[in-house]
Amino acid sequence: MIETQNSFHGKGSFKKGIGLSNVKKVAEKYGGAMSIETQENVFVLHVLLIIPQHPESSPQQMD
């Protein structure tokens, strides 16, 4: 889960742009989700990304 907060200066609702639409599409494509909350002059973005578990038999990079 990724959570980020930032200020915005608007009245009431927060407008989603092309960038946030792309984030939502990618998250949903891979089984995740995105949501936005607004609290006065702050918006909070939540992005859930699902990281699949790989079988132990798959090759792993060694340091």
Predicted model as a PDB file, atoms N, CA, C, CB and O in Angstrom, pLDDT in the B-factor column:
MODEL        1                                                                  
ATOM      1  N   MET A   1       0.855  -1.170   0.000  1.00 92.00           N  
ATOM      2  CA  MET A   1       0.000   0.000   0.000  1.00 92.00           C  
ATOM      3  C   MET A   1       0.900   1.232   0.000  1.00 92.00           C  
ATOM      4  CB  MET A   1      -0.972  -0.002   1.228  1.00 92.00           C  
ATOM      5  O   MET A   1       1.828   1.336   0.803  1.00 92.00           O  
ATOM      6  N   ILE A   2       0.623   2.139  -0.885  1.00 94.00           N  
ATOM      7  CA  ILE A   2       1.330   3.408  -0.950  1.00 94.00           C  
ATOM      8  C   ILE A   2       0.331   4.492  -0.560  1.00 94.00           C  
ATOM      9  CB  ILE A   2       1.941   3.666  -2.383  1.00 94.00           C  
ATOM     10  O   ILE A   2      -0.779   4.537  -1.090  1.00 94.00           O  
ATOM     11  N   GLU A   3       0.718   5.359   0.359  1.00 96.00           N  
ATOM     12  CA  GLU A   3      -0.127   6.485   0.743  1.00 96.00           C  
ATOM     13  C   GLU A   3       0.698   7.748   0.643  1.00 96.00           C  
ATOM     14  CB  GLU A   3      -0.706   6.306   2.180  1.00 96.00           C  
ATOM     15  O   GLU A   3       1.814   7.812   1.161  1.00 96.00           O  
ATOM     16  N   THR A   4       0.158   8.743  -0.015  1.00 93.00           N  
ATOM     17  CA  THR A   4       0.838  10.035  -0.104  1.00 93.00           C  
ATOM     18  C   THR A   4      -0.178  11.146   0.110  1.00 93.00           C  
ATOM     19  CB  THR A   4       1.557  10.200  -1.475  1.00 93.00           C  
ATOM     20  O   THR A   4      -1.344  11.021  -0.266  1.00 93.00           O  
ATOM     21  N   GLN A   5       0.279  12.231   0.718  1.00 94.00           N  
ATOM     22  CA  GLN A   5      -0.573  13.384   0.973  1.00 94.00           C  
ATOM     23  C   GLN A   5       0.054  14.614   0.335  1.00 94.00           C  
ATOM     24  CB  GLN A   5      -0.785  13.599   2.495  1.00 94.00           C  
ATOM     25  O   GLN A   5       1.276  14.745   0.264  1.00 94.00           O  
ATOM     26  N   ASN A   6      -0.803  15.504  -0.125  1.00 90.00           N  
ATOM     27  CA  ASN A   6      -0.327  16.751  -0.705  1.00 90.00           C  
ATOM     28  C   ASN A   6      -1.415  17.803  -0.538  1.00 90.00           C  
ATOM     29  CB  ASN A   6       0.054  16.570  -2.207  1.00 90.00           C  
ATOM     30  O   ASN A   6      -2.593  17.480  -0.384  1.00 90.00           O  
ATOM     31  N   SER A   7      -1.008  19.039  -0.570  1.00 90.00           N  
ATOM     32  CA  SER A   7      -1.986  20.115  -0.455  1.00 90.00           C  
ATOM     33  C   SER A   7      -2.594  20.416  -1.820  1.00 90.00           C  
ATOM     34  CB  SER A   7      -1.337  21.382   0.138  1.00 90.00           C  
ATOM     35  O   SER A   7      -1.984  20.157  -2.858  1.00 90.00           O  
ATOM     36  N   PHE A   8      -3.786  20.959  -1.803  1.00 82.00           N  
ATOM     37  CA  PHE A   8      -4.404  21.468  -3.023  1.00 82.00           C  
ATOM     38  C   PHE A   8      -5.298  22.636  -2.652  1.00 82.00           C  
ATOM     39  CB  PHE A   8      -5.214  20.355  -3.761  1.00 82.00           C  
ATOM     40  O   PHE A   8      -5.822  22.715  -1.541  1.00 82.00           O  
ATOM     41  N   HIS A   9      -5.455  23.515  -3.578  1.00 80.00           N  
ATOM     42  CA  HIS A   9      -6.276  24.693  -3.335  1.00 80.00           C  
ATOM     43  C   HIS A   9      -7.461  24.635  -4.291  1.00 80.00           C  
ATOM     44  CB  HIS A   9      -5.453  26.020  -3.521  1.00 80.00           C  
ATOM     45  O   HIS A   9      -7.376  25.056  -5.445  1.00 80.00           O  
ATOM     46  N   GLY A  10      -8.547  24.111  -3.789  1.00 71.00           N  
ATOM     47  CA  GLY A  10      -9.741  23.981  -4.605  1.00 71.00           C  
ATOM     48  C   GLY A  10     -10.961  24.163  -3.739  1.00 71.00           C  
ATOM     49  O   GLY A  10     -10.867  24.360  -2.528  1.00 71.00           O  
ATOM     50  N   LYS A  11     -12.086  24.095  -4.372  1.00 67.00           N  
ATOM     51  CA  LYS A  11     -13.342  24.237  -3.647  1.00 67.00           C  
ATOM     52  C   LYS A  11     -14.063  22.894  -3.669  1.00 67.00           C  
ATOM     53  CB  LYS A  11     -14.230  25.364  -4.265  1.00 67.00           C  
ATOM     54  O   LYS A  11     -14.540  22.458  -4.717  1.00 67.00           O  
ATOM     55  N   GLY A  12     -14.141  22.247  -2.522  1.00 59.00           N  
ATOM     56  CA  GLY A  12     -14.893  21.004  -2.414  1.00 59.00           C  
ATOM     57  C   GLY A  12     -14.173  19.800  -2.950  1.00 59.00           C  
ATOM     58  O   GLY A  12     -13.341  19.212  -2.259  1.00 59.00           O  
ATOM     59  N   SER A  13     -14.481  19.418  -4.184  1.00 62.00           N  
ATOM     60  CA  SER A  13     -13.970  18.168  -4.716  1.00 62.00           C  
ATOM     61  C   SER A  13     -12.610  18.346  -5.387  1.00 62.00           C  
ATOM     62  CB  SER A  13     -14.959  17.584  -5.700  1.00 62.00           C  
ATOM     63  O   SER A  13     -12.231  19.448  -5.783  1.00 62.00           O  
ATOM     64  N   PHE A  14     -11.898  17.247  -5.502  1.00 59.00           N  
ATOM     65  CA  PHE A  14     -10.585  17.208  -6.122  1.00 59.00           C  
ATOM     66  C   PHE A  14     -10.738  16.628  -7.515  1.00 59.00           C  
ATOM     67  CB  PHE A  14      -9.580  16.379  -5.275  1.00 59.00           C  
ATOM     68  O   PHE A  14     -11.313  15.552  -7.674  1.00 59.00           O  
ATOM     69  N   LYS A  15     -10.231  17.324  -8.536  1.00 66.00           N  
ATOM     70  CA  LYS A  15     -10.349  16.843  -9.911  1.00 66.00           C  
ATOM     71  C   LYS A  15      -9.197  15.896 -10.226  1.00 66.00           C  
ATOM     72  CB  LYS A  15     -10.370  18.026 -10.910  1.00 66.00           C  
ATOM     73  O   LYS A  15      -8.033  16.211  -9.977  1.00 66.00           O  
ATOM     74  N   LYS A  16      -9.535  14.734 -10.777  1.00 67.00           N  
ATOM     75  CA  LYS A  16      -8.516  13.769 -11.185  1.00 67.00           C  
ATOM     76  C   LYS A  16      -8.078  14.088 -12.601  1.00 67.00           C  
ATOM     77  CB  LYS A  16      -9.045  12.312 -11.087  1.00 67.00           C  
ATOM     78  O   LYS A  16      -8.910  14.315 -13.479  1.00 67.00           O  
ATOM     79  N   GLY A  17      -6.784  14.103 -12.819  1.00 76.00           N  
ATOM     80  CA  GLY A  17      -6.253  14.354 -14.149  1.00 76.00           C  
ATOM     81  C   GLY A  17      -5.878  13.064 -14.856  1.00 76.00           C  
ATOM     82  O   GLY A  17      -6.170  11.970 -14.372  1.00 76.00           O  
ATOM     83  N   ILE A  18      -5.234  13.200 -15.995  1.00 86.00           N  
ATOM     84  CA  ILE A  18      -4.826  12.040 -16.793  1.00 86.00           C  
ATOM     85  C   ILE A  18      -3.841  11.168 -16.027  1.00 86.00           C  
ATOM     86  CB  ILE A  18      -4.203  12.493 -18.119  1.00 86.00           C  
ATOM     87  O   ILE A  18      -3.909   9.942 -16.109  1.00 86.00           O  
ATOM     88  N   GLY A  19      -2.925  11.784 -15.283  1.00 90.00           N  
ATOM     89  CA  GLY A  19      -1.927  11.019 -14.531  1.00 90.00           C  
ATOM     90  C   GLY A  19      -2.563  10.088 -13.515  1.00 90.00           C  
ATOM     91  O   GLY A  19      -2.199   8.915 -13.437  1.00 90.00           O  
ATOM     92  N   LEU A  20      -3.511  10.596 -12.735  1.00 89.00           N  
ATOM     93  CA  LEU A  20      -4.171   9.763 -11.740  1.00 89.00           C  
ATOM     94  C   LEU A  20      -5.059   8.710 -12.395  1.00 89.00           C  
ATOM     95  CB  LEU A  20      -4.995  10.626 -10.795  1.00 89.00           C  
ATOM     96  O   LEU A  20      -5.204   7.610 -11.860  1.00 89.00           O  
ATOM     97  N   SER A  21      -5.649   9.025 -13.534  1.00 91.00           N  
ATOM     98  CA  SER A  21      -6.438   8.027 -14.260  1.00 91.00           C  
ATOM     99  C   SER A  21      -5.546   6.877 -14.708  1.00 91.00           C  
ATOM    100  CB  SER A  21      -7.143   8.666 -15.479  1.00 91.00           C  
ATOM    101  O   SER A  21      -5.950   5.716 -14.650  1.00 91.00           O  
ATOM    102  N   ASN A  22      -4.339   7.195 -15.151  1.00 93.00           N  
ATOM    103  CA  ASN A  22      -3.396   6.147 -15.569  1.00 93.00           C  
ATOM    104  C   ASN A  22      -2.955   5.300 -14.389  1.00 93.00           C  
ATOM    105  CB  ASN A  22      -2.173   6.765 -16.247  1.00 93.00           C  
ATOM    106  O   ASN A  22      -2.828   4.083 -14.522  1.00 93.00           O  
ATOM    107  N   VAL A  23      -2.717   5.919 -13.233  1.00 93.00           N  
ATOM    108  CA  VAL A  23      -2.340   5.164 -12.039  1.00 93.00           C  
ATOM    109  C   VAL A  23      -3.450   4.184 -11.682  1.00 93.00           C  
ATOM    110  CB  VAL A  23      -2.050   6.115 -10.850  1.00 93.00           C  
ATOM    111  O   VAL A  23      -3.184   3.022 -11.374  1.00 93.00           O  
ATOM    112  N   LYS A  24      -4.699   4.654 -11.724  1.00 92.00           N  
ATOM    113  CA  LYS A  24      -5.841   3.792 -11.388  1.00 92.00           C  
ATOM    114  C   LYS A  24      -5.956   2.628 -12.367  1.00 92.00           C  
ATOM    115  CB  LYS A  24      -7.147   4.606 -11.385  1.00 92.00           C  
ATOM    116  O   LYS A  24      -6.184   1.494 -11.947  1.00 92.00           O  
ATOM    117  N   LYS A  25      -5.801   2.890 -13.663  1.00 94.00           N  
ATOM    118  CA  LYS A  25      -5.896   1.833 -14.672  1.00 94.00           C  
ATOM    119  C   LYS A  25      -4.837   0.762 -14.465  1.00 94.00           C  
ATOM    120  CB  LYS A  25      -5.765   2.423 -16.068  1.00 94.00           C  
ATOM    121  O   LYS A  25      -5.130  -0.431 -14.552  1.00 94.00           O  
ATOM    122  N   VAL A  26      -3.607   1.183 -14.192  1.00 93.00           N  
ATOM    123  CA  VAL A  26      -2.525   0.216 -13.989  1.00 93.00           C  
ATOM    124  C   VAL A  26      -2.762  -0.598 -12.720  1.00 93.00           C  
ATOM    125  CB  VAL A  26      -1.164   0.934 -13.912  1.00 93.00           C  
ATOM    126  O   VAL A  26      -2.603  -1.818 -12.728  1.00 93.00           O  
ATOM    127  N   ALA A  27      -3.142   0.069 -11.631  1.00 94.00           N  
ATOM    128  CA  ALA A  27      -3.402  -0.650 -10.381  1.00 94.00           C  
ATOM    129  C   ALA A  27      -4.501  -1.690 -10.578  1.00 94.00           C  
ATOM    130  CB  ALA A  27      -3.794   0.333  -9.262  1.00 94.00           C  
ATOM    131  O   ALA A  27      -4.353  -2.832 -10.145  1.00 94.00           O  
ATOM    132  N   GLU A  28      -5.602  -1.308 -11.225  1.00 94.00           N  
ATOM    133  CA  GLU A  28      -6.713  -2.235 -11.434  1.00 94.00           C  
ATOM    134  C   GLU A  28      -6.348  -3.352 -12.409  1.00 94.00           C  
ATOM    135  CB  GLU A  28      -7.931  -1.483 -11.947  1.00 94.00           C  
ATOM    136  O   GLU A  28      -6.800  -4.486 -12.246  1.00 94.00           O  
ATOM    137  N   LYS A  29      -5.542  -3.046 -13.413  1.00 92.00           N  
ATOM    138  CA  LYS A  29      -5.118  -4.053 -14.384  1.00 92.00           C  
ATOM    139  C   LYS A  29      -4.416  -5.217 -13.690  1.00 92.00           C  
ATOM    140  CB  LYS A  29      -4.190  -3.426 -15.436  1.00 92.00           C  
ATOM    141  O   LYS A  29      -4.559  -6.369 -14.098  1.00 92.00           O  
ATOM    142  N   TYR A  30      -3.663  -4.911 -12.646  1.00 88.00           N  
ATOM    143  CA  TYR A  30      -2.903  -5.938 -11.949  1.00 88.00           C  
ATOM    144  C   TYR A  30      -3.537  -6.353 -10.621  1.00 88.00           C  
ATOM    145  CB  TYR A  30      -1.502  -5.452 -11.707  1.00 88.00           C  
ATOM    146  O   TYR A  30      -2.854  -6.882  -9.744  1.00 88.00           O  
ATOM    147  N   GLY A  31      -4.839  -6.114 -10.473  1.00 92.00           N  
ATOM    148  CA  GLY A  31      -5.576  -6.587  -9.310  1.00 92.00           C  
ATOM    149  C   GLY A  31      -5.513  -5.677  -8.097  1.00 92.00           C  
ATOM    150  O   GLY A  31      -5.920  -6.090  -7.011  1.00 92.00           O  
ATOM    151  N   GLY A  32      -5.017  -4.456  -8.240  1.00 95.00           N  
ATOM    152  CA  GLY A  32      -4.924  -3.514  -7.132  1.00 95.00           C  
ATOM    153  C   GLY A  32      -6.050  -2.499  -7.180  1.00 95.00           C  
ATOM    154  O   GLY A  32      -7.068  -2.712  -7.838  1.00 95.00           O  
ATOM    155  N   ALA A  33      -5.857  -1.401  -6.480  1.00 96.00           N  
ATOM    156  CA  ALA A  33      -6.900  -0.370  -6.419  1.00 96.00           C  
ATOM    157  C   ALA A  33      -6.270   0.987  -6.104  1.00 96.00           C  
ATOM    158  CB  ALA A  33      -7.975  -0.731  -5.352  1.00 96.00           C  
ATOM    159  O   ALA A  33      -5.130   1.071  -5.645  1.00 96.00           O  
ATOM    160  N   MET A  34      -7.032   2.034  -6.359  1.00 95.00           N  
ATOM    161  CA  MET A  34      -6.614   3.392  -6.043  1.00 95.00           C  
ATOM    162  C   MET A  34      -7.806   4.158  -5.487  1.00 95.00           C  
ATOM    163  CB  MET A  34      -6.030   4.104  -7.294  1.00 95.00           C  
ATOM    164  O   MET A  34      -8.935   3.991  -5.947  1.00 95.00           O  
ATOM    165  N   SER A  35      -7.540   5.002  -4.490  1.00 94.00           N  
ATOM    166  CA  SER A  35      -8.601   5.866  -3.977  1.00 94.00           C  
ATOM    167  C   SER A  35      -8.001   7.207  -3.570  1.00 94.00           C  
ATOM    168  CB  SER A  35      -9.332   5.201  -2.775  1.00 94.00           C  
ATOM    169  O   SER A  35      -6.810   7.316  -3.281  1.00 94.00           O  
ATOM    170  N   ILE A  36      -8.862   8.224  -3.555  1.00 90.00           N  
ATOM    171  CA  ILE A  36      -8.462   9.572  -3.166  1.00 90.00           C  
ATOM    172  C   ILE A  36      -9.457  10.079  -2.134  1.00 90.00           C  
ATOM    173  CB  ILE A  36      -8.393  10.529  -4.404  1.00 90.00           C  
ATOM    174  O   ILE A  36     -10.671   9.950  -2.296  1.00 90.00           O  
ATOM    175  N   GLU A  37      -8.914  10.660  -1.067  1.00 89.00           N  
ATOM    176  CA  GLU A  37      -9.730  11.324  -0.052  1.00 89.00           C  
ATOM    177  C   GLU A  37      -9.307  12.788  -0.008  1.00 89.00           C  
ATOM    178  CB  GLU A  37      -9.572  10.639   1.361  1.00 89.00           C  
ATOM    179  O   GLU A  37      -8.147  13.112  -0.262  1.00 89.00           O  
ATOM    180  N   THR A  38     -10.240  13.661   0.310  1.00 85.00           N  
ATOM    181  CA  THR A  38      -9.886  15.065   0.528  1.00 85.00           C  
ATOM    182  C   THR A  38     -10.280  15.446   1.942  1.00 85.00           C  
ATOM    183  CB  THR A  38     -10.579  15.999  -0.513  1.00 85.00           C  
ATOM    184  O   THR A  38     -11.349  15.078   2.431  1.00 85.00           O  
ATOM    185  N   GLN A  39      -9.394  16.191   2.589  1.00 82.00           N  
ATOM    186  CA  GLN A  39      -9.634  16.672   3.944  1.00 82.00           C  
ATOM    187  C   GLN A  39      -9.209  18.133   3.965  1.00 82.00           C  
ATOM    188  CB  GLN A  39      -8.853  15.818   5.026  1.00 82.00           C  
ATOM    189  O   GLN A  39      -8.017  18.434   4.025  1.00 82.00           O  
ATOM    190  N   GLU A  40     -10.172  19.035   3.918  1.00 81.00           N  
ATOM    191  CA  GLU A  40      -9.935  20.471   3.818  1.00 81.00           C  
ATOM    192  C   GLU A  40      -9.043  20.767   2.614  1.00 81.00           C  
ATOM    193  CB  GLU A  40      -9.294  21.014   5.117  1.00 81.00           C  
ATOM    194  O   GLU A  40      -9.489  20.552   1.487  1.00 81.00           O  
ATOM    195  N   ASN A  41      -7.815  21.244   2.785  1.00 85.00           N  
ATOM    196  CA  ASN A  41      -6.940  21.573   1.660  1.00 85.00           C  
ATOM    197  C   ASN A  41      -5.853  20.529   1.439  1.00 85.00           C  
ATOM    198  CB  ASN A  41      -6.303  22.924   1.882  1.00 85.00           C  
ATOM    199  O   ASN A  41      -4.768  20.853   0.956  1.00 85.00           O  
ATOM    200  N   VAL A  42      -6.139  19.272   1.792  1.00 88.00           N  
ATOM    201  CA  VAL A  42      -5.184  18.175   1.627  1.00 88.00           C  
ATOM    202  C   VAL A  42      -5.883  17.041   0.907  1.00 88.00           C  
ATOM    203  CB  VAL A  42      -4.614  17.698   3.001  1.00 88.00           C  
ATOM    204  O   VAL A  42      -7.025  16.703   1.220  1.00 88.00           O  
ATOM    205  N   PHE A  43      -5.183  16.447  -0.073  1.00 87.00           N  
ATOM    206  CA  PHE A  43      -5.715  15.219  -0.650  1.00 87.00           C  
ATOM    207  C   PHE A  43      -4.794  14.082  -0.263  1.00 87.00           C  
ATOM    208  CB  PHE A  43      -5.854  15.326  -2.199  1.00 87.00           C  
ATOM    209  O   PHE A  43      -3.583  14.261  -0.132  1.00 87.00           O  
ATOM    210  N   VAL A  44      -5.384  12.902  -0.080  1.00 92.00           N  
ATOM    211  CA  VAL A  44      -4.642  11.702   0.294  1.00 92.00           C  
ATOM    212  C   VAL A  44      -4.875  10.673  -0.799  1.00 92.00           C  
ATOM    213  CB  VAL A  44      -5.083  11.155   1.704  1.00 92.00           C  
ATOM    214  O   VAL A  44      -6.014  10.319  -1.104  1.00 92.00           O  
ATOM    215  N   LEU A  45      -3.792  10.201  -1.379  1.00 94.00           N  
ATOM    216  CA  LEU A  45      -3.852   9.201  -2.445  1.00 94.00           C  
ATOM    217  C   LEU A  45      -3.419   7.857  -1.874  1.00 94.00           C  
ATOM    218  CB  LEU A  45      -2.953   9.609  -3.658  1.00 94.00           C  
ATOM    219  O   LEU A  45      -2.349   7.748  -1.274  1.00 94.00           O  
ATOM    220  N   HIS A  46      -4.256   6.825  -2.063  1.00 96.00           N  
ATOM    221  CA  HIS A  46      -3.922   5.455  -1.665  1.00 96.00           C  
ATOM    222  C   HIS A  46      -3.821   4.613  -2.934  1.00 96.00           C  
ATOM    223  CB  HIS A  46      -4.995   4.862  -0.670  1.00 96.00           C  
ATOM    224  O   HIS A  46      -4.724   4.634  -3.770  1.00 96.00           O  
ATOM    225  N   VAL A  47      -2.733   3.880  -3.075  1.00 97.00           N  
ATOM    226  CA  VAL A  47      -2.574   2.961  -4.197  1.00 97.00           C  
ATOM    227  C   VAL A  47      -2.185   1.602  -3.625  1.00 97.00           C  
ATOM    228  CB  VAL A  47      -1.499   3.482  -5.225  1.00 97.00           C  
ATOM    229  O   VAL A  47      -1.188   1.482  -2.913  1.00 97.00           O  
ATOM    230  N   LEU A  48      -2.971   0.591  -3.938  1.00 96.00           N  
ATOM    231  CA  LEU A  48      -2.687  -0.777  -3.522  1.00 96.00           C  
ATOM    232  C   LEU A  48      -2.170  -1.532  -4.734  1.00 96.00           C  
ATOM    233  CB  LEU A  48      -3.953  -1.472  -2.918  1.00 96.00           C  
ATOM    234  O   LEU A  48      -2.869  -1.659  -5.739  1.00 96.00           O  
ATOM    235  N   LEU A  49      -0.947  -2.033  -4.639  1.00 92.00           N  
ATOM    236  CA  LEU A  49      -0.351  -2.832  -5.707  1.00 92.00           C  
ATOM    237  C   LEU A  49      -0.152  -4.247  -5.202  1.00 92.00           C  
ATOM    238  CB  LEU A  49       0.996  -2.222  -6.189  1.00 92.00           C  
ATOM    239  O   LEU A  49       0.387  -4.456  -4.116  1.00 92.00           O  
ATOM    240  N   ILE A  50      -0.586  -5.210  -5.986  1.00 87.00           N  
ATOM    241  CA  ILE A  50      -0.454  -6.613  -5.610  1.00 87.00           C  
ATOM    242  C   ILE A  50       0.846  -7.144  -6.205  1.00 87.00           C  
ATOM    243  CB  ILE A  50      -1.684  -7.453  -6.098  1.00 87.00           C  
ATOM    244  O   ILE A  50       1.062  -7.070  -7.415  1.00 87.00           O  
ATOM    245  N   ILE A  51       1.707  -7.679  -5.343  1.00 83.00           N  
ATOM    246  CA  ILE A  51       2.963  -8.266  -5.806  1.00 83.00           C  
ATOM    247  C   ILE A  51       2.816  -9.780  -5.698  1.00 83.00           C  
ATOM    248  CB  ILE A  51       4.200  -7.742  -4.969  1.00 83.00           C  
ATOM    249  O   ILE A  51       2.750 -10.329  -4.598  1.00 83.00           O  
ATOM    250  N   PRO A  52       2.765 -10.448  -6.848  1.00 80.00           N  
ATOM    251  CA  PRO A  52       2.558 -11.896  -6.801  1.00 80.00           C  
ATOM    252  C   PRO A  52       3.776 -12.613  -6.208  1.00 80.00           C  
ATOM    253  CB  PRO A  52       2.263 -12.436  -8.210  1.00 80.00           C  
ATOM    254  O   PRO A  52       4.918 -12.185  -6.378  1.00 80.00           O  
ATOM    255  N   GLN A  53       3.500 -13.703  -5.517  1.00 81.00           N  
ATOM    256  CA  GLN A  53       4.558 -14.541  -4.974  1.00 81.00           C  
ATOM    257  C   GLN A  53       5.034 -15.477  -6.069  1.00 81.00           C  
ATOM    258  CB  GLN A  53       4.070 -15.338  -3.729  1.00 81.00           C  
ATOM    259  O   GLN A  53       4.222 -16.088  -6.763  1.00 81.00           O  
ATOM    260  N   HIS A  54       6.339 -15.592  -6.228  1.00 74.00           N  
ATOM    261  CA  HIS A  54       6.901 -16.486  -7.236  1.00 74.00           C  
ATOM    262  C   HIS A  54       7.229 -17.823  -6.584  1.00 74.00           C  
ATOM    263  CB  HIS A  54       8.168 -15.865  -7.894  1.00 74.00           C  
ATOM    264  O   HIS A  54       7.644 -17.865  -5.426  1.00 74.00           O  
ATOM    265  N   PRO A  55       7.048 -18.903  -7.314  1.00 65.00           N  
ATOM    266  CA  PRO A  55       7.417 -20.209  -6.753  1.00 65.00           C  
ATOM    267  C   PRO A  55       8.892 -20.229  -6.388  1.00 65.00           C  
ATOM    268  CB  PRO A  55       7.101 -21.343  -7.751  1.00 65.00           C  
ATOM    269  O   PRO A  55       9.714 -19.584  -7.039  1.00 65.00           O  
ATOM    270  N   GLU A  56       9.221 -20.979  -5.335  1.00 61.00           N  
ATOM    271  CA  GLU A  56      10.611 -21.050  -4.877  1.00 61.00           C  
ATOM    272  C   GLU A  56      11.542 -21.646  -5.917  1.00 61.00           C  
ATOM    273  CB  GLU A  56      10.697 -21.859  -3.611  1.00 61.00           C  
ATOM    274  O   GLU A  56      12.753 -21.433  -5.860  1.00 61.00           O  
ATOM    275  N   SER A  57      10.995 -22.386  -6.863  1.00 54.00           N  
ATOM    276  CA  SER A  57      11.828 -23.039  -7.878  1.00 54.00           C  
ATOM    277  C   SER A  57      12.308 -22.084  -8.967  1.00 54.00           C  
ATOM    278  CB  SER A  57      11.062 -24.170  -8.511  1.00 54.00           C  
ATOM    279  O   SER A  57      13.175 -22.439  -9.764  1.00 54.00           O  
ATOM    280  N   SER A  58      11.742 -20.862  -9.004  1.00 50.00           N  
ATOM    281  CA  SER A  58      12.163 -19.928 -10.037  1.00 50.00           C  
ATOM    282  C   SER A  58      13.535 -19.365  -9.698  1.00 50.00           C  
ATOM    283  CB  SER A  58      11.137 -18.793 -10.198  1.00 50.00           C  
ATOM    284  O   SER A  58      13.857 -19.175  -8.525  1.00 50.00           O  
ATOM    285  N   PRO A  59      14.354 -19.093 -10.729  1.00 54.00           N  
ATOM    286  CA  PRO A  59      15.685 -18.550 -10.464  1.00 54.00           C  
ATOM    287  C   PRO A  59      15.606 -17.172  -9.821  1.00 54.00           C  
ATOM    288  CB  PRO A  59      16.493 -18.475 -11.756  1.00 54.00           C  
ATOM    289  O   PRO A  59      14.775 -16.350 -10.206  1.00 54.00           O  
ATOM    290  N   GLN A  60      16.466 -16.922  -8.846  1.00 53.00           N  
ATOM    291  CA  GLN A  60      16.517 -15.638  -8.175  1.00 53.00           C  
ATOM    292  C   GLN A  60      17.899 -15.043  -8.344  1.00 53.00           C  
ATOM    293  CB  GLN A  60      16.158 -15.776  -6.685  1.00 53.00           C  
ATOM    294  O   GLN A  60      18.889 -15.768  -8.447  1.00 53.00           O  
ATOM    295  N   GLN A  61      17.964 -13.735  -8.372  1.00 55.00           N  
ATOM    296  CA  GLN A  61      19.240 -13.057  -8.513  1.00 55.00           C  
ATOM    297  C   GLN A  61      20.029 -13.194  -7.215  1.00 55.00           C  
ATOM    298  CB  GLN A  61      19.037 -11.569  -8.881  1.00 55.00           C  
ATOM    299  O   GLN A  61      19.492 -12.988  -6.126  1.00 55.00           O  
ATOM    300  N   MET A  62      21.286 -13.536  -7.339  1.00 52.00           N  
ATOM    301  CA  MET A  62      22.152 -13.689  -6.185  1.00 52.00           C  
ATOM    302  C   MET A  62      23.076 -12.481  -6.091  1.00 52.00           C  
ATOM    303  CB  MET A  62      22.965 -15.002  -6.273  1.00 52.00           C  
ATOM    304  O   MET A  62      23.607 -12.032  -7.107  1.00 52.00           O  
ATOM    305  N   ASP A  63      23.274 -11.950  -4.892  1.00 50.00           N  
ATOM    306  CA  ASP A  63      24.191 -10.822  -4.705  1.00 50.00           C  
ATOM    307  C   ASP A  63      25.600 -11.305  -4.522  1.00 50.00           C  
ATOM    308  CB  ASP A  63      23.777  -9.977  -3.514  1.00 50.00           C  
ATOM    309  O   ASP A  63      26.512 -10.497  -4.351  1.00 50.00           O  
TER     310      ASP A  63                                                      
ENDMDL                                                                          
END                                                                             
